[in-house]
Amino acid sequence: MTKENTNRSTLKRREHWTAMAFISFKYVGFILFVFLPVIVSILYSFCNYNGAIETEPFFSRIGALWSGFDCYKQLFTVYSVHFQRAVLNNLIFLISVPLGIIVGLVIAGILSRPFIKGSNVFRLLIYMPVVASAVAMNIIWRYIFDNESGIINKVFGTELMWLTDGHLLRTAIIVKTVWGSIGKTMMLLLAAMLAIDGSYYEAATVDGAGEFRKFVKITFPLITPTVFYLLTTGVIGNLQMYTDSLIFAAGNHQARTIVYFIWNYGIKSSLYGIAGAASTLLSLAILILTVVQFKISNSWVYEG
């Protein structure tokens, strides 16, 4: 091998290891903050480990603490009332996903029209809640729905117990969640609409199609990939709701979610086995729902 080839080979190796060094941060972060915590959480779910009373490290006593599926059984026996209520609340809050997509779709359709003046300003105002702090928004909405001095009761002259009545509290959370998701939904759907080739609409106009028929036959089918993305990520996000239960509902048992249940028994009560079991079941539920959504998408999502 010539000296020139040797230098070139050395340079390629340096470039390779330099590139690996730069991208390693991502993988190190994934291993430390995602992969290992997931493994530890699964191990916790098979052990009766109480961090408040145990004096020795978890891994040094894992053999003695091992209890098999006992923690999973306790979720449906000892803690069944609280766990089942959390699951039910999460299922109810999922209503906000399609509602948010529908409202965002309507707004995106209006703002996509060329005759709407100042549409850029409206887009900015509607999108602003997306970049706001979740904690701050929950505090603001809590004041809006306050039982005594809330804006909702003041404007409509009502005395509804939004923050104490279970049905009203869940309704308020759904309204708040829909409002908070409109900005992201609107921007993505608007971008998808504006990316559609105008020739489709010109051909439809020549054939005498009206605006509604254009939307049903052209617009919606072509933006279904974006709708599918919003639906999938929306379901995943709603199943991980937490700040709404902690801040907006102030821990009210009628609005506690699965993640709040995990925090309450894991971080607050140090029952890591119960929290680990609930976390594992939630992860499996999200995985299964996502796979099902991808399977069903083959029948309605457009593939151009």
C-alpha positions as a Markdown table, in Angstrom:
| # | Residue | x | y | z |
|---|---|---|---|---|
| 1 | Met | 0.0 | 0.0 | 0.0 |
| 2 | Thr | 1.4 | 3.4 | -1.0 |
| 3 | Lys | 1.9 | 6.2 | 1.4 |
| 4 | Glu | -0.9 | 8.2 | -0.2 |
| 5 | Asn | -3.4 | 5.3 | 0.2 |
| 6 | Thr | -2.3 | 4.9 | 3.8 |
| 7 | Asn | -2.9 | 8.6 | 4.6 |
| 8 | Arg | -6.3 | 8.4 | 2.9 |
| 9 | Ser | -7.3 | 5.3 | 4.9 |
| 10 | Thr | -6.2 | 7.0 | 8.1 |
| 11 | Leu | -8.2 | 10.1 | 7.3 |
| 12 | Lys | -11.3 | 8.0 | 6.6 |
| 13 | Arg | -10.9 | 6.3 | 10.0 |
| 14 | Arg | -10.6 | 9.6 | 11.7 |
| 15 | Glu | -13.7 | 10.9 | 10.0 |
| 16 | His | -15.6 | 7.8 | 10.9 |
| 17 | Trp | -14.7 | 7.9 | 14.6 |
| 18 | Thr | -15.3 | 11.7 | 14.7 |
| 19 | Ala | -18.8 | 11.2 | 13.2 |
| 20 | Met | -19.5 | 8.4 | 15.7 |
| 21 | Ala | -18.4 | 10.6 | 18.6 |
| 22 | Phe | -20.9 | 13.3 | 17.5 |
| 23 | Ile | -23.9 | 10.9 | 17.1 |
| 24 | Ser | -23.0 | 8.9 | 20.2 |
| 25 | Phe | -24.6 | 11.6 | 22.4 |
| 26 | Lys | -28.0 | 10.7 | 21.1 |
| 27 | Tyr | -27.6 | 7.0 | 21.7 |
| 28 | Val | -26.0 | 7.5 | 25.1 |
| 29 | Gly | -29.0 | 9.7 | 26.1 |
| 30 | Phe | -31.4 | 7.1 | 24.8 |
| 31 | Ile | -29.7 | 4.3 | 26.7 |
| 32 | Leu | -29.5 | 6.3 | 30.0 |
| 33 | Phe | -32.8 | 8.1 | 30.0 |
| 34 | Val | -35.1 | 5.7 | 28.0 |
| 35 | Phe | -33.9 | 2.1 | 27.6 |
| 36 | Leu | -32.5 | 1.6 | 31.1 |
| 37 | Pro | -35.4 | 3.3 | 33.0 |
| 38 | Val | -37.8 | 1.0 | 31.0 |
| 39 | Ile | -35.9 | -2.1 | 32.0 |
| 40 | Val | -35.8 | -1.0 | 35.7 |
| 41 | Ser | -39.5 | -0.2 | 35.6 |
| 42 | Ile | -40.3 | -3.7 | 34.3 |
| 43 | Leu | -38.1 | -5.2 | 37.0 |
| 44 | Tyr | -39.9 | -3.1 | 39.6 |
| 45 | Ser | -43.2 | -4.5 | 38.4 |
| 46 | Phe | -42.2 | -8.0 | 39.4 |
| 47 | Cys | -41.0 | -7.0 | 42.9 |
| 48 | Asn | -42.7 | -5.8 | 46.1 |
| 49 | Tyr | -40.3 | -3.0 | 46.5 |
| 50 | Asn | -41.1 | -0.1 | 48.8 |
| 51 | Gly | -38.5 | 2.7 | 48.5 |
| 52 | Ala | -39.6 | 4.3 | 51.7 |
| 53 | Ile | -38.8 | 1.4 | 54.0 |
| 54 | Glu | -36.0 | -0.4 | 52.1 |
| 55 | Thr | -32.5 | 0.4 | 53.4 |
| 56 | Glu | -30.6 | -1.6 | 50.8 |
| 57 | Pro | -30.3 | -0.9 | 47.1 |
| 58 | Phe | -32.9 | -2.5 | 44.9 |
| 59 | Phe | -30.5 | -4.6 | 42.8 |
| 60 | Ser | -28.8 | -6.1 | 45.9 |
| 61 | Arg | -32.2 | -7.5 | 47.1 |
| 62 | Ile | -33.9 | -8.2 | 43.9 |
| 63 | Gly | -33.9 | -12.0 | 44.6 |
| 64 | Ala | -35.6 | -11.6 | 48.0 |
| 65 | Leu | -38.1 | -9.0 | 46.6 |
| 66 | Trp | -39.1 | -11.0 | 43.6 |
| 67 | Ser | -42.9 | -11.6 | 43.6 |
| 68 | Gly | -43.8 | -12.6 | 40.1 |
| 69 | Phe | -47.1 | -11.2 | 38.9 |
| 70 | Asp | -48.3 | -10.2 | 42.4 |
| 71 | Cys | -48.1 | -6.5 | 41.6 |
| 72 | Tyr | -50.2 | -6.9 | 38.5 |
| 73 | Lys | -52.8 | -8.9 | 40.5 |
| 74 | Gln | -52.9 | -6.1 | 43.1 |
| 75 | Leu | -53.8 | -3.6 | 40.4 |
| 76 | Phe | -57.0 | -5.4 | 39.8 |
| 77 | Thr | -57.8 | -6.4 | 43.4 |
| 78 | Val | -56.3 | -4.1 | 46.1 |
| 79 | Tyr | -56.0 | -1.0 | 43.9 |
| 80 | Ser | -58.7 | -1.9 | 41.4 |
| 81 | Val | -61.0 | 1.0 | 42.3 |
| 82 | His | -58.4 | 3.7 | 41.8 |
| 83 | Phe | -56.7 | 2.0 | 38.8 |
| 84 | Gln | -60.0 | 1.3 | 36.9 |
| 85 | Arg | -61.1 | 4.9 | 37.5 |
| 86 | Ala | -57.9 | 6.1 | 36.1 |
| 87 | Val | -58.3 | 3.9 | 33.0 |
| 88 | Leu | -61.9 | 5.1 | 32.5 |
| 89 | Asn | -60.8 | 8.7 | 32.8 |
| 90 | Asn | -58.1 | 8.2 | 30.2 |
| 91 | Leu | -60.7 | 6.6 | 27.8 |
| 92 | Ile | -63.0 | 9.6 | 28.4 |
| 93 | Phe | -60.3 | 12.1 | 27.7 |
| 94 | Leu | -59.5 | 10.4 | 24.4 |
| 95 | Ile | -62.7 | 12.1 | 23.1 |
| 96 | Ser | -60.6 | 15.3 | 22.8 |
| 97 | Val | -58.4 | 13.8 | 20.1 |
| 98 | Pro | -61.0 | 13.5 | 17.3 |
| 99 | Leu | -62.7 | 16.7 | 18.5 |
| 100 | Gly | -59.4 | 18.6 | 18.3 |
| 101 | Ile | -58.8 | 17.3 | 14.8 |
| 102 | Ile | -62.3 | 18.2 | 13.6 |
| 103 | Val | -62.0 | 21.8 | 15.0 |
| 104 | Gly | -58.5 | 22.2 | 13.6 |
| 105 | Leu | -59.6 | 20.9 | 10.2 |
| 106 | Val | -62.5 | 23.4 | 10.1 |
| 107 | Ile | -60.2 | 26.3 | 11.0 |
| 108 | Ala | -57.5 | 25.2 | 8.6 |
| 109 | Gly | -60.1 | 25.0 | 5.8 |
| 110 | Ile | -61.2 | 28.6 | 6.5 |
| 111 | Leu | -57.7 | 30.0 | 6.7 |
| 112 | Ser | -56.7 | 28.2 | 3.5 |
| 113 | Arg | -59.0 | 30.4 | 1.5 |
| 114 | Pro | -57.2 | 33.2 | -0.4 |
| 115 | Phe | -59.9 | 35.8 | 0.4 |
| 116 | Ile | -59.3 | 35.6 | 4.2 |
| 117 | Lys | -57.5 | 38.8 | 5.1 |
| 118 | Gly | -55.0 | 38.7 | 7.9 |
| 119 | Ser | -54.9 | 35.0 | 8.0 |
| 120 | Asn | -51.3 | 35.0 | 9.1 |
| 121 | Val | -52.2 | 36.9 | 12.2 |
| 122 | Phe | -55.0 | 34.4 | 13.0 |
| 123 | Arg | -52.6 | 31.5 | 12.5 |
| 124 | Leu | -50.2 | 33.1 | 14.9 |
| 125 | Leu | -52.8 | 33.7 | 17.6 |
| 126 | Ile | -54.3 | 30.2 | 17.2 |
| 127 | Tyr | -50.8 | 28.6 | 17.4 |
| 128 | Met | -49.6 | 30.5 | 20.4 |
| 129 | Pro | -51.0 | 28.1 | 23.1 |
| 130 | Val | -48.9 | 25.3 | 21.6 |
| 131 | Val | -45.6 | 27.0 | 22.7 |
| 132 | Ala | -47.0 | 28.0 | 26.1 |
| 133 | Ser | -46.1 | 26.1 | 29.3 |
| 134 | Ala | -48.5 | 23.3 | 30.1 |
| 135 | Val | -48.4 | 24.2 | 33.8 |
| 136 | Ala | -49.2 | 27.9 | 33.1 |
| 137 | Met | -52.1 | 27.0 | 30.8 |
| 138 | Asn | -53.6 | 24.6 | 33.4 |
| 139 | Ile | -53.4 | 27.4 | 36.0 |
| 140 | Ile | -55.0 | 29.9 | 33.7 |
| 141 | Trp | -57.8 | 27.5 | 32.7 |
| 142 | Arg | -58.4 | 26.6 | 36.4 |
| 143 | Tyr | -59.2 | 30.3 | 37.0 |
| 144 | Ile | -61.4 | 30.3 | 33.9 |
| 145 | Phe | -63.5 | 27.4 | 35.2 |
| 146 | Asp | -63.3 | 28.4 | 38.9 |
| 147 | Asn | -66.6 | 27.6 | 40.7 |
| 148 | Glu | -67.1 | 31.0 | 42.3 |
| 149 | Ser | -65.2 | 33.6 | 40.3 |
| 150 | Gly | -64.5 | 31.8 | 37.0 |
| 151 | Ile | -65.0 | 33.6 | 33.7 |
| 152 | Ile | -67.3 | 30.8 | 32.4 |
| 153 | Asn | -69.8 | 31.2 | 35.2 |
| 154 | Lys | -69.6 | 35.0 | 35.2 |
| 155 | Val | -70.2 | 35.3 | 31.4 |
| 156 | Phe | -73.1 | 32.8 | 31.3 |
| 157 | Gly | -74.5 | 33.7 | 34.7 |
| 158 | Thr | -74.3 | 30.1 | 35.9 |
| 159 | Glu | -73.2 | 28.6 | 39.2 |
| 160 | Leu | -71.8 | 25.3 | 37.9 |
| 161 | Met | -69.3 | 23.4 | 40.0 |
| 162 | Trp | -66.8 | 22.9 | 37.2 |
| 163 | Leu | -63.9 | 21.9 | 39.5 |
| 164 | Thr | -65.7 | 19.7 | 42.0 |
| 165 | Asp | -68.4 | 17.9 | 40.0 |
| 166 | Gly | -66.9 | 14.8 | 38.3 |
| 167 | His | -68.8 | 15.1 | 35.0 |
| 168 | Leu | -68.2 | 18.8 | 34.7 |
| 169 | Leu | -64.6 | 18.5 | 35.7 |
| 170 | Arg | -63.9 | 15.9 | 32.9 |
| 171 | Thr | -65.8 | 18.1 | 30.4 |
| 172 | Ala | -63.7 | 21.1 | 31.3 |
| 173 | Ile | -60.5 | 19.1 | 30.8 |
| 174 | Ile | -61.7 | 17.9 | 27.4 |
| 175 | Val | -62.6 | 21.5 | 26.4 |
| 176 | Lys | -59.2 | 22.7 | 27.6 |
| 177 | Thr | -57.3 | 19.9 | 25.8 |
| 178 | Val | -59.2 | 20.5 | 22.5 |
| 179 | Trp | -58.4 | 24.2 | 22.7 |
| 180 | Gly | -54.7 | 23.5 | 23.4 |
| 181 | Ser | -54.4 | 21.1 | 20.5 |
| 182 | Ile | -56.1 | 23.3 | 17.9 |
| 183 | Gly | -52.9 | 25.3 | 17.1 |
| 184 | Lys | -50.8 | 22.3 | 16.2 |
| 185 | Thr | -53.6 | 20.5 | 14.3 |
| 186 | Met | -54.5 | 23.7 | 12.4 |
| 187 | Met | -50.9 | 24.4 | 11.3 |
| 188 | Leu | -50.2 | 20.8 | 10.1 |
| 189 | Leu | -53.5 | 20.4 | 8.3 |
| 190 | Leu | -53.2 | 23.9 | 6.7 |
| 191 | Ala | -49.7 | 23.0 | 5.4 |
| 192 | Ala | -51.1 | 19.7 | 4.0 |
| 193 | Met | -53.9 | 21.6 | 2.3 |
| 194 | Leu | -51.7 | 24.2 | 0.8 |
| 195 | Ala | -49.4 | 21.5 | -0.6 |
| 196 | Ile | -52.2 | 20.0 | -2.7 |
| 197 | Asp | -51.7 | 20.6 | -6.5 |
| 198 | Gly | -54.2 | 23.2 | -7.7 |
| 199 | Ser | -54.8 | 21.3 | -10.9 |
| 200 | Tyr | -57.0 | 18.8 | -9.0 |
| 201 | Tyr | -59.4 | 21.6 | -8.1 |
| 202 | Glu | -59.3 | 23.0 | -11.6 |
| 203 | Ala | -60.3 | 19.7 | -13.1 |
| 204 | Ala | -63.0 | 19.3 | -10.5 |
| 205 | Thr | -64.4 | 22.8 | -11.2 |
| 206 | Val | -64.5 | 22.0 | -14.9 |
| 207 | Asp | -66.5 | 18.8 | -14.1 |
| 208 | Gly | -69.0 | 21.0 | -12.1 |
| 209 | Ala | -68.0 | 19.8 | -8.6 |
| 210 | Gly | -69.0 | 22.1 | -5.7 |
| 211 | Glu | -66.8 | 23.0 | -2.7 |
| 212 | Phe | -68.2 | 20.3 | -0.5 |
| 213 | Arg | -67.6 | 17.6 | -3.1 |
| 214 | Lys | -64.0 | 19.0 | -3.7 |
| 215 | Phe | -63.3 | 18.6 | 0.0 |
| 216 | Val | -64.7 | 15.1 | 0.3 |
| 217 | Lys | -63.1 | 13.8 | -2.9 |
| 218 | Ile | -59.9 | 15.7 | -3.1 |
| 219 | Thr | -58.9 | 17.6 | 0.0 |
| 220 | Phe | -59.6 | 15.1 | 2.7 |
| 221 | Pro | -58.2 | 12.0 | 1.0 |
| 222 | Leu | -54.9 | 13.9 | 0.2 |
| 223 | Ile | -54.5 | 15.1 | 3.8 |
| 224 | Thr | -55.3 | 11.7 | 5.4 |
| 225 | Pro | -51.6 | 11.0 | 6.1 |
| 226 | Thr | -51.5 | 14.2 | 8.3 |
| 227 | Val | -54.8 | 13.3 | 9.9 |
| 228 | Phe | -53.4 | 9.8 | 10.7 |
| 229 | Tyr | -50.2 | 11.4 | 12.2 |
| 230 | Leu | -52.3 | 13.7 | 14.4 |
| 231 | Leu | -54.6 | 10.8 | 15.5 |
| 232 | Thr | -51.8 | 8.5 | 16.4 |
| 233 | Thr | -49.7 | 11.1 | 18.3 |
| 234 | Gly | -52.9 | 12.5 | 19.9 |
| 235 | Val | -53.9 | 9.1 | 21.3 |
| 236 | Ile | -50.3 | 8.5 | 22.6 |
| 237 | Gly | -50.2 | 12.0 | 24.2 |
| 238 | Asn | -53.6 | 11.7 | 25.8 |
| 239 | Leu | -52.8 | 8.4 | 27.4 |
| 240 | Gln | -49.9 | 10.1 | 29.1 |
| 241 | Met | -51.9 | 13.0 | 30.5 |
| 242 | Tyr | -50.6 | 14.1 | 33.9 |
| 243 | Thr | -50.5 | 17.9 | 34.5 |
| 244 | Asp | -54.3 | 18.1 | 33.9 |
| 245 | Ser | -54.9 | 15.8 | 36.9 |
| 246 | Leu | -52.3 | 17.3 | 39.1 |
| 247 | Ile | -52.8 | 21.1 | 38.5 |
| 248 | Phe | -56.1 | 21.7 | 36.8 |
| 249 | Ala | -58.0 | 19.1 | 38.8 |
| 250 | Ala | -55.8 | 19.6 | 41.8 |
| 251 | Gly | -55.6 | 15.8 | 42.3 |
| 252 | Asn | -59.4 | 15.3 | 42.3 |
| 253 | His | -59.9 | 11.5 | 42.2 |
| 254 | Gln | -62.6 | 12.0 | 39.5 |
| 255 | Ala | -60.1 | 13.2 | 37.0 |
| 256 | Arg | -57.0 | 11.2 | 37.9 |
| 257 | Thr | -55.3 | 9.5 | 34.9 |
| 258 | Ile | -53.0 | 6.4 | 34.7 |
| 259 | Val | -49.9 | 8.5 | 34.8 |
| 260 | Tyr | -51.2 | 10.3 | 37.8 |
| 261 | Phe | -51.8 | 6.9 | 39.4 |
| 262 | Ile | -48.2 | 5.9 | 38.6 |
| 263 | Trp | -46.9 | 9.1 | 40.1 |
| 264 | Asn | -49.1 | 8.8 | 43.2 |
| 265 | Tyr | -48.1 | 5.3 | 44.1 |
| 266 | Gly | -44.6 | 5.4 | 42.7 |
| 267 | Ile | -43.1 | 8.8 | 43.5 |
| 268 | Lys | -45.4 | 9.9 | 46.3 |
| 269 | Ser | -46.0 | 6.6 | 48.1 |
| 270 | Ser | -42.8 | 4.8 | 47.1 |
| 271 | Leu | -44.7 | 1.7 | 46.0 |
| 272 | Tyr | -42.4 | 1.1 | 43.0 |
| 273 | Gly | -43.8 | -2.4 | 42.3 |
| 274 | Ile | -47.3 | -1.1 | 41.8 |
| 275 | Ala | -46.2 | 1.9 | 39.8 |
| 276 | Gly | -43.9 | -0.3 | 37.6 |
| 277 | Ala | -46.8 | -2.7 | 36.9 |
| 278 | Ala | -49.1 | 0.2 | 35.9 |
| 279 | Ser | -46.3 | 1.7 | 33.7 |
| 280 | Thr | -45.7 | -1.6 | 31.9 |
| 281 | Leu | -49.4 | -2.1 | 31.2 |
| 282 | Leu | -49.7 | 1.5 | 30.0 |
| 283 | Ser | -46.8 | 1.0 | 27.6 |
| 284 | Leu | -48.2 | -2.2 | 26.3 |
| 285 | Ala | -51.6 | -0.5 | 25.8 |
| 286 | Ile | -50.0 | 2.3 | 23.8 |
| 287 | Leu | -48.0 | -0.2 | 21.7 |
| 288 | Ile | -51.1 | -2.3 | 20.9 |
| 289 | Leu | -53.2 | 0.8 | 20.0 |
| 290 | Thr | -50.5 | 2.2 | 17.8 |
| 291 | Val | -50.1 | -1.1 | 16.0 |
| 292 | Val | -53.9 | -1.4 | 15.5 |
| 293 | Gln | -54.0 | 2.2 | 14.1 |
| 294 | Phe | -51.3 | 1.4 | 11.6 |
| 295 | Lys | -53.1 | -1.7 | 10.5 |
| 296 | Ile | -56.4 | 0.1 | 10.1 |
| 297 | Ser | -54.7 | 3.0 | 8.3 |
| 298 | Asn | -54.2 | 0.8 | 5.2 |
| 299 | Ser | -57.9 | 1.1 | 4.5 |
| 300 | Trp | -58.3 | 4.9 | 4.7 |
| 301 | Val | -54.9 | 6.7 | 4.6 |
| 302 | Tyr | -53.9 | 7.9 | 1.1 |
| 303 | Glu | -50.5 | 6.6 | -0.2 |
| 304 | Gly | -49.4 | 8.8 | -3.1 |
